[in-house]
Amino acid sequence: MGLSSVASFMQERLLAALASQRSAVDYLEIRLEQSEATAVAFRGRRLEAIDRSFDLAGGIRACHRGGWSFVTFNNLDELQSRVAEAVSQAKLVGDESTELAAVEPVTATVRVALGRDPRGVSLAHKRELLEHYNRLLLEADPRIQTTATSLSDRLRTVWFVNSTGTILEQERLDVTGRFGVIARDGSTIRQGFESVHSRTDFDALVGIEERVLGAAGRALRQLEAKPIPAGTYQVVLDPYLAGVFIHEAFGHLSEADFIYENPRMQQLLERGRPIAISALNVVDDGTVTGQPGTIAYDDEGVPTRRKYLIKDGVLTERLHNRETAGKLGEAPTGNARALGGTYPPLVRMTNTGILAGDTSFEQMIADIDEGVYAVRMLGGQTNGEMFTFAAAEGFMIRNGKIAEPVSDITLTGNVFQTLTDIEAIGSDQVWLSGGCGKGGQSPLPVAVGGPHLRLRNVVIGGR
Ligand SMILES: [Zn+2]
């Protein structure tokens, strides 16, 4: 049996199951995911995992009078009865009205433009490659205590049909290398991390020794750095930290399910409201080529597009699934995403970032007498409009130049204040891969993007 006949077989099964119940509820969809994955992992010198898995499973969502149900299945023979179950459950909960934004029905097939297919690379070879990188890290310096490294790849095909006429088949490949180290000197312990991601090609993981060693370099430089004195500083964020800041502190607030449930945020996040310096542009863009958050159609069959969350400093759009768009009377954005076939779609980001401005890095630091250059992120948390981020690495800026490394850089602030405290936007925007967590679905592949960003009045809590 060839691939195409399998595909049409799957779609026919889903369409038949849908047809039996489509008029029983206001809305009905079936999503089926087939995935083939491998993963190899080391912890220190120990091989921790070497797995190959093959999965076929899916989920059914029904909506009736505003009430939703979600039922999973892992056997096509039980599909009819699972669909009936989803229908009766939705009818039990619904007592209002179903308001889904209208979307043009679409029939489409999306294929991966494969480079070197990871399915053609043996597990033994993947293990050898990872062992090589892992050993490089372990032997980089006597102060490296241990590592946590992995190579993984996952090729998925998702079939989707719904009661408004959309029929999709979408392939997706994720090839990922993750490299973490822990370095120690006396009682001081530091972490370093690097990740590499491709949507098309296993060879993205080959010949990346320098990037892998970057994880060790960051941890070792932090070991030698002195803790920064607490205070208020002028701060330059590197593109990665700027991107993570906009994802964590602002992107999640832009998710309309959050806004819909939060009256204070409905006021603060009113469209048309100036909320940042006028030079700031922030997008969520599922169309960027080859990034982790790039999709053709979301998990409700809605086409993705570029959305300006902030355009010229003004709040412009927010992120929707069909229901939040329908309820708030706004255009759908194609931001309903699920971690896998057996998870319900939630309002999620795709590739979210700050667009380039016009200031070079040299210009940005040239007139800073004493400031901080904060690089990458180790961890962080947000609480409504408040955020706290720990930079992975940092340096003092003195008399317009990068000076000695400093550690323990924890940045705290209010996102709305920070958006108006931006002093300069770099001309050097890049996209970097990341993972996002929400509602127990983690890590969802996303990209964060940013240029360098200069901020005033940033509170840094030192040790
Ligand atoms: Zn997130």
Boltz pocket constraint, residues with backbone or C-beta under 6 A from the ligand:
constraints:
  - pocket:
      binder: B
      contacts: [[A, 247], [A, 248], [A, 252], [A, 435], [A, 436], [A, 437]]
      max_distance: 6.0
